[in-house]
């Protein structure tokens, strides 16, 4: 055996388990843990001590091309989405291949340390040189042996309204982008927005690709492009291969329209990605009080059977000057923002950065999960349940990618010198 993880707690499995990894980097066996059994004399041994072993975290929405550019060339003083786009429009004029590669790889290392091994990044293709795209295509090749990196051809400044937008989108796909993007609410008119989605779906159909559109990322209750996206997903048969990201306008829709929309989205099979950091930060900026929360209808769409995932989105860029790309932070902020605080809802937030996010990327059971024959890619967390992992914001003890330890974090207990008592350690466990 190449590796064995002993005494791990698996989701939906009674008791503890051993996970054995074959020399080819795939899971050979998953068997009940026997503490009387001697561990093998060869291979890597990981003692889980009852920790939670889970499939890797999945990032369904991030912008690696803009990451780590906060304050360049100037800060986003208003904090709005629109000034952020203006700041980035200035910054991207100075992009170089080396610049993008260095920043993207730095954030990917952060993600790997957090246990994220599957990533979908959006890449601005409203740049005549497609500099960022070429850089990210190289990064994708560099990490393909241990991480999945999907690249969305994202027309930040529009497909129809930006000069040459459609040609650039098609050029990006021809160069190797994995997913077709759109931004209908940013187009000049409603008609342009509808047309842009039609183009995106047509390009996706021509090349057998998925669609992931920034959709209705605005507080305007009249912005209703998600219904167009869902209808196109139905008519083209793309269905679960289509994703609407953000959809923050949904937080402003009235009850009657929301009810109708829930039925359509459920029938269409599309995915929604909510990005709580960006959405809470950027939306509601034009409101007095009451001030909107800026989030899509997470609970309602989950109840309607729609697949909803949480994404981190921006990392130290013109739209969010903070962040470390930590999916457990995303889950924690997301569950509070969406009020997923019921006992049966908190684990859902964990699922929205793991299994539900994997569905957005289209990962199959053969590619994702802890099962015999699957790639031995998993994360060992020092927690017994998903809810505990989210509450205590634990750091992965081990991150394993295809049978190789990619990252490990030694335990770092806090020593407490409580007056009148011997020194003790604080681990923030309930008991």
C-alpha positions as CSV (number, residue, x, y, z in Angstrom):
1,X,0.0,0.0,0.0
2,X,1.1,3.5,-0.8
3,X,-0.8,5.0,2.2
4,X,-3.3,4.1,4.9
5,X,-5.4,6.5,6.9
6,X,-6.4,4.8,10.1
7,X,-9.4,5.5,12.4
8,X,-11.1,8.2,10.3
9,X,-14.6,9.4,10.6
10,X,-16.4,9.4,7.2
11,X,-19.6,11.2,6.4
12,X,-22.7,9.0,6.4
13,X,-20.7,6.1,7.8
14,X,-21.2,4.5,11.3
15,X,-18.0,4.1,13.4
16,X,-14.5,4.7,12.2
17,X,-12.9,3.6,9.0
18,X,-9.5,2.8,7.5
19,X,-8.8,4.1,4.0
20,X,-6.2,2.3,2.0
21,X,-4.5,3.9,-1.0
22,X,-3.0,1.9,-3.8
23,X,0.3,2.6,-5.6
24,X,-1.6,4.2,-8.5
25,X,-2.9,7.0,-6.2
26,X,-6.5,5.6,-6.0
27,X,-8.4,4.4,-3.1
28,X,-8.0,0.6,-2.9
29,X,-10.3,-0.2,0.1
30,X,-12.4,1.4,2.8
31,X,-12.8,-0.9,5.7
32,X,-14.0,-0.6,9.3
33,X,-11.3,0.5,11.7
34,X,-9.8,-2.2,14.0
35,X,-7.6,-0.8,16.7
36,X,-6.2,-4.3,17.4
37,X,-4.8,-4.6,13.9
38,X,-1.2,-3.8,13.3
39,X,-0.6,-1.0,10.8
40,X,1.3,-2.0,7.6
41,X,5.1,-1.8,7.8
42,X,5.4,0.1,4.5
43,X,3.8,3.1,3.0
44,X,2.7,6.4,4.6
45,X,0.7,6.0,7.8
46,X,-1.8,8.7,8.9
47,X,-3.4,8.3,12.2
48,X,-6.7,10.1,12.0
49,X,-7.6,9.8,15.7
50,X,-11.3,10.0,14.9
51,X,-10.9,13.1,12.7
52,X,-13.3,13.8,9.8
53,X,-12.0,12.6,6.5
54,X,-13.8,14.3,3.7
55,X,-13.5,14.8,-0.1
56,X,-11.6,18.0,-0.9
57,X,-13.1,21.4,-0.7
58,X,-14.3,22.8,-4.0
59,X,-14.1,26.5,-5.0
60,X,-16.9,27.1,-7.5
61,X,-16.2,30.8,-8.0
62,X,-13.0,32.8,-7.7
63,X,-11.0,35.3,-9.8
64,X,-7.4,34.3,-9.9
65,X,-6.5,36.9,-12.5
66,X,-7.5,39.8,-10.3
67,X,-6.3,38.3,-7.0
68,X,-3.8,40.2,-4.9
69,X,-4.3,43.5,-6.8
70,X,-6.1,45.4,-4.1
71,X,-5.0,49.1,-4.1
72,X,-3.5,48.8,-7.6
73,X,-3.6,51.3,-9.2
74,X,-5.8,52.9,-6.5
75,X,-8.2,51.7,-3.8
76,X,-11.9,51.2,-4.4
77,X,-12.9,54.3,-2.3
78,X,-16.7,53.8,-2.7
79,X,-16.7,50.1,-2.2
80,X,-19.1,49.5,-5.1
81,X,-19.0,46.9,-7.7
82,X,-18.9,49.6,-10.4
83,X,-15.8,51.4,-9.0
84,X,-14.2,48.0,-8.6
85,X,-14.7,47.3,-12.3
86,X,-13.2,50.7,-13.1
87,X,-10.2,50.1,-10.9
88,X,-9.6,46.7,-12.5
89,X,-10.0,48.2,-16.0
90,X,-7.1,50.4,-15.2
91,X,-5.0,47.6,-13.6
92,X,-5.4,45.1,-16.5
93,X,-3.7,47.5,-18.9
94,X,-0.4,46.7,-17.1
95,X,-0.9,42.9,-16.9
96,X,1.9,40.6,-17.9
97,X,1.9,36.9,-18.2
98,X,4.5,36.6,-15.3
99,X,2.4,38.9,-13.1
100,X,-0.8,36.8,-13.5
101,X,1.0,33.5,-13.1
102,X,2.7,34.6,-9.9
103,X,-0.4,35.9,-8.2
104,X,-2.6,33.0,-9.3
105,X,-0.1,30.4,-8.1
106,X,0.2,32.1,-4.8
107,X,-3.5,31.9,-4.2
108,X,-3.7,28.3,-5.4
109,X,-1.1,27.5,-2.8
110,X,-3.3,29.1,-0.2
111,X,-6.2,27.1,-1.4
112,X,-4.2,23.8,-1.4
113,X,-3.3,24.5,2.2
114,X,-7.0,25.0,3.0
115,X,-7.8,21.7,1.3
116,X,-9.2,23.1,-1.9
117,X,-8.2,20.8,-4.8
118,X,-10.9,21.7,-7.3
119,X,-11.2,25.3,-8.5
120,X,-13.3,27.2,-11.0
121,X,-11.8,30.6,-11.8
122,X,-13.3,33.3,-13.9
123,X,-10.9,35.1,-16.2
124,X,-11.5,38.5,-17.7
125,X,-11.4,38.1,-21.5
126,X,-12.3,41.7,-22.4
127,X,-8.6,42.3,-23.0
128,X,-7.5,42.3,-26.6
129,X,-4.3,40.5,-25.7
130,X,-6.0,37.9,-23.6
131,X,-2.9,38.1,-21.4
132,X,-4.6,36.8,-18.2
133,X,-6.2,33.9,-20.1
134,X,-2.9,32.7,-21.6
135,X,-1.3,32.9,-18.1
136,X,-4.0,30.9,-16.4
137,X,-3.9,28.3,-19.2
138,X,-0.2,27.8,-18.3
139,X,-1.1,27.6,-14.6
140,X,-3.8,25.0,-15.3
141,X,-1.1,22.8,-17.0
142,X,1.3,23.3,-14.1
143,X,-1.2,22.1,-11.5
144,X,-3.2,19.5,-13.5
145,X,-1.4,16.5,-11.8
146,X,-2.8,17.4,-8.3
147,X,-5.5,20.1,-8.8
148,X,-8.5,20.6,-11.1
149,X,-8.5,24.2,-12.5
150,X,-11.5,25.2,-14.7
151,X,-11.2,28.5,-16.5
152,X,-14.3,30.5,-17.3
153,X,-14.0,32.9,-20.3
154,X,-15.6,35.9,-18.4
155,X,-16.4,39.0,-20.4
156,X,-16.1,41.5,-17.5
157,X,-17.1,44.5,-19.6
158,X,-19.7,42.7,-21.7
159,X,-20.2,40.6,-24.9
160,X,-22.5,42.8,-26.9
161,X,-21.8,46.3,-25.4
162,X,-18.0,45.9,-25.4
163,X,-16.3,46.5,-28.8
164,X,-15.3,43.1,-30.1
165,X,-16.7,41.3,-27.1
166,X,-18.1,38.3,-28.9
167,X,-14.9,37.8,-30.9
168,X,-12.8,37.9,-27.8
169,X,-15.1,35.4,-26.1
170,X,-14.8,33.0,-29.0
171,X,-11.1,33.5,-29.2
172,X,-10.8,32.6,-25.5
173,X,-12.7,29.4,-26.0
174,X,-10.6,28.6,-29.0
175,X,-7.5,29.0,-26.9
176,X,-8.7,26.5,-24.3
177,X,-11.2,28.1,-21.8
178,X,-13.3,25.4,-20.1
179,X,-16.5,27.3,-19.5
180,X,-18.3,30.2,-21.3
181,X,-19.2,33.2,-19.2
182,X,-21.5,36.2,-19.5
183,X,-22.5,39.3,-17.6
184,X,-26.0,40.3,-18.9
185,X,-26.8,42.9,-16.2
186,X,-23.7,44.9,-17.2
187,X,-24.7,45.2,-20.8
188,X,-26.1,48.5,-22.0
189,X,-29.7,47.5,-22.3
190,X,-32.1,44.6,-21.3
191,X,-32.1,43.5,-25.0
192,X,-28.3,43.5,-25.1
193,X,-28.2,41.4,-21.9
194,X,-30.6,38.8,-23.4
195,X,-28.6,38.7,-26.6
196,X,-25.4,38.2,-24.6
197,X,-26.8,35.1,-22.9
198,X,-27.9,33.8,-26.3
199,X,-24.4,34.2,-27.6
200,X,-22.9,32.5,-24.5
201,X,-25.2,29.5,-24.9
202,X,-24.6,29.3,-28.6
203,X,-20.8,29.2,-28.1
204,X,-21.1,26.6,-25.3
205,X,-23.3,24.4,-27.6
206,X,-20.8,24.7,-30.5
207,X,-17.9,23.6,-28.3
208,X,-19.6,21.2,-25.9
209,X,-18.8,23.4,-22.9
210,X,-20.6,24.6,-19.8
211,X,-22.0,28.1,-19.0
212,X,-21.3,30.1,-15.9
213,X,-22.7,33.6,-16.0
214,X,-22.3,36.5,-13.6
215,X,-26.1,37.1,-13.4
216,X,-28.1,39.8,-11.8
217,X,-25.3,41.0,-9.5
218,X,-27.2,44.2,-8.7
219,X,-29.8,45.3,-6.3
220,X,-32.3,46.2,-9.1
221,X,-35.4,44.2,-8.7
222,X,-36.0,44.6,-12.5
223,X,-32.8,42.7,-13.3
224,X,-34.3,39.3,-14.2
225,X,-31.7,37.7,-16.5
226,X,-31.7,34.5,-14.4
227,X,-35.0,33.5,-15.9
228,X,-33.5,33.9,-19.4
229,X,-30.5,31.8,-18.4
230,X,-32.8,29.1,-17.0
231,X,-35.0,29.1,-20.1
232,X,-32.0,28.8,-22.3
233,X,-30.7,25.9,-20.2
234,X,-34.0,24.1,-20.7
235,X,-34.2,24.8,-24.4
236,X,-30.6,23.8,-25.2
237,X,-30.5,20.8,-22.9
238,X,-27.5,22.2,-21.0
239,X,-29.6,22.2,-17.8
240,X,-27.1,21.2,-14.9
241,X,-24.2,22.3,-17.1
242,X,-25.4,25.9,-16.7
243,X,-24.7,28.1,-13.6
244,X,-26.0,31.5,-12.5
245,X,-23.5,33.1,-10.2
246,X,-24.4,35.9,-7.7
247,X,-28.1,36.5,-8.6
248,X,-28.2,39.1,-5.8
249,X,-31.2,40.9,-7.4
250,X,-33.2,37.9,-6.3
251,X,-33.0,39.4,-2.8
252,X,-35.2,42.2,-4.0
253,X,-37.8,40.2,-5.9
254,X,-41.4,40.1,-4.6
255,X,-43.1,37.0,-3.4
256,X,-45.3,36.3,-6.5
257,X,-42.4,36.5,-8.9
258,X,-40.1,34.6,-6.6
259,X,-42.6,31.7,-6.5
260,X,-42.8,31.6,-10.2
261,X,-39.0,31.8,-10.5
262,X,-38.4,28.9,-8.1
263,X,-40.5,26.6,-10.2
264,X,-38.6,27.6,-13.4
265,X,-35.1,27.2,-11.8
266,X,-36.1,23.9,-10.2
267,X,-37.3,22.6,-13.6
268,X,-34.3,23.9,-15.4
269,X,-31.7,22.0,-13.3
270,X,-29.3,24.9,-13.3
271,X,-26.9,25.7,-10.4
272,X,-26.7,28.8,-8.3
273,X,-23.5,30.1,-6.7
274,X,-23.8,32.6,-3.9
275,X,-20.7,34.5,-2.9
276,X,-21.3,35.8,0.6
277,X,-18.2,37.9,1.0
278,X,-18.6,39.9,-2.2
279,X,-22.4,40.0,-2.1
280,X,-22.6,41.3,1.5
281,X,-19.9,43.8,0.8
282,X,-20.8,45.1,-2.6
283,X,-24.6,45.1,-2.6
284,X,-26.8,47.6,-0.7
285,X,-24.3,50.4,-1.3
286,X,-27.0,52.6,-2.8
287,X,-29.5,52.0,-0.1
288,X,-30.4,54.2,2.8
289,X,-32.4,52.2,5.4
290,X,-33.7,49.6,5.4
291,X,-30.5,48.3,3.7
292,X,-30.6,45.1,1.7
293,X,-28.4,42.1,2.6
294,X,-27.3,41.6,-1.0
295,X,-27.7,37.8,-1.1
296,X,-29.7,35.6,-3.4
297,X,-32.6,33.4,-2.0
298,X,-30.4,30.7,-0.7
299,X,-32.8,28.9,1.7
300,X,-35.7,29.2,-0.6
301,X,-33.9,27.8,-3.6
302,X,-32.5,25.0,-1.6
303,X,-36.0,24.2,-0.4
304,X,-37.1,24.2,-4.1
305,X,-34.6,21.6,-5.0
306,X,-32.1,23.9,-6.7
307,X,-28.4,23.1,-6.3
308,X,-26.8,26.0,-4.5
309,X,-23.1,26.4,-3.6
310,X,-21.0,29.0,-1.8
311,X,-18.0,30.6,-3.5
312,X,-15.3,32.8,-2.0
313,X,-15.1,35.0,-5.1
314,X,-12.5,37.8,-4.7
315,X,-9.2,37.6,-2.8
316,X,-7.5,40.9,-2.1
317,X,-8.6,42.7,-5.2
318,X,-10.6,45.8,-6.1
319,X,-13.9,44.2,-4.9
320,X,-12.6,42.7,-1.7
321,X,-9.4,43.9,0.0
322,X,-9.4,40.9,2.4
323,X,-9.5,37.1,2.2
324,X,-7.3,34.0,2.2
325,X,-9.5,31.8,0.0
326,X,-10.6,29.7,3.0
327,X,-13.7,27.7,2.2
328,X,-14.6,27.2,5.9
329,X,-14.7,31.0,6.3
330,X,-17.0,31.1,3.2
331,X,-19.3,28.5,4.8
332,X,-19.4,30.3,8.1
333,X,-20.2,33.7,6.6
334,X,-22.6,32.1,4.2
335,X,-24.6,30.3,6.8
336,X,-25.1,33.4,8.9
337,X,-25.9,35.6,5.9
338,X,-28.4,33.1,4.5
339,X,-29.7,32.2,8.1
340,X,-28.8,28.6,7.7
341,X,-28.5,28.2,11.5
342,X,-30.9,25.3,12.2
343,X,-29.3,22.1,13.5
344,X,-30.0,20.4,10.1
345,X,-28.9,23.5,8.1
346,X,-25.4,24.1,9.5
347,X,-24.0,20.9,7.9
348,X,-25.6,22.2,4.6
349,X,-23.2,25.1,4.6
350,X,-20.3,22.6,4.7
351,X,-21.9,20.7,1.8
352,X,-22.1,23.9,-0.2
353,X,-18.3,24.1,-0.3
354,X,-17.8,20.4,-0.9
355,X,-20.4,18.2,-2.6
356,X,-22.7,20.8,-3.9
357,X,-19.8,22.9,-5.3
358,X,-18.5,19.7,-7.0
359,X,-21.8,19.4,-8.8
360,X,-21.3,23.0,-10.1
361,X,-18.0,21.9,-11.6
362,X,-19.5,18.7,-13.0
363,X,-17.3,16.4,-11.1
364,X,-18.4,12.8,-11.3
365,X,-18.5,10.1,-8.6
366,X,-15.4,8.7,-10.3
367,X,-13.6,12.0,-9.8
368,X,-14.8,13.1,-6.4
369,X,-15.6,11.3,-3.2
370,X,-14.2,8.8,-0.8
371,X,-14.9,5.4,-2.4
372,X,-13.0,2.5,-3.7
373,X,-11.5,3.3,-7.1
374,X,-11.8,7.0,-6.7
375,X,-8.7,9.3,-6.7
376,X,-7.2,9.3,-3.2
377,X,-7.7,13.1,-2.8
378,X,-9.1,14.0,0.6
379,X,-8.8,16.3,3.6
380,X,-8.4,15.2,7.2
381,X,-10.0,17.7,9.6
382,X,-9.4,17.8,13.4
383,X,-13.2,17.8,14.0
384,X,-15.8,15.1,14.4
385,X,-18.6,16.7,12.3
386,X,-19.0,19.2,9.5
387,X,-20.7,21.6,11.9
388,X,-17.8,21.4,14.3
389,X,-15.3,22.0,11.5
390,X,-17.3,25.2,10.5
391,X,-17.8,26.4,14.0
392,X,-14.1,26.0,15.1
393,X,-12.7,27.0,11.7
394,X,-10.3,24.1,11.9
395,X,-7.2,23.9,9.7
396,X,-6.7,20.6,7.7
397,X,-4.4,18.3,9.5
398,X,-3.6,16.6,6.1
399,X,-4.4,17.4,2.5
400,X,-3.8,14.4,0.2
401,X,-3.9,14.8,-3.5
402,X,-4.0,11.6,-5.5
403,X,-2.2,9.6,-2.9
404,X,0.4,12.2,-2.0
405,X,0.5,14.5,1.0
406,X,0.2,17.9,-0.5
407,X,-0.1,19.9,2.8
408,X,-0.1,19.2,6.5
409,X,-0.7,21.5,9.5
410,X,0.9,20.3,12.8
411,X,-1.4,20.8,15.8
412,X,-0.8,24.2,17.4
413,X,-2.7,24.2,20.8
414,X,-3.1,27.4,22.8
415,X,-1.6,27.2,26.3
416,X,-3.6,28.9,29.0
417,X,-2.2,29.9,32.3
418,X,-5.4,30.4,34.2
419,X,-4.8,31.9,37.7
420,X,-4.8,29.3,40.5
421,X,-4.7,26.4,38.1
422,X,-2.0,24.3,36.4
423,X,-1.3,25.3,32.7
424,X,-3.9,23.8,30.3
425,X,-4.6,23.7,26.6
426,X,-7.6,25.4,25.0
427,X,-9.1,23.6,21.9
428,X,-12.5,25.3,21.8
429,X,-14.4,22.0,22.0
430,X,-17.7,21.9,23.8
431,X,-16.4,19.3,26.3
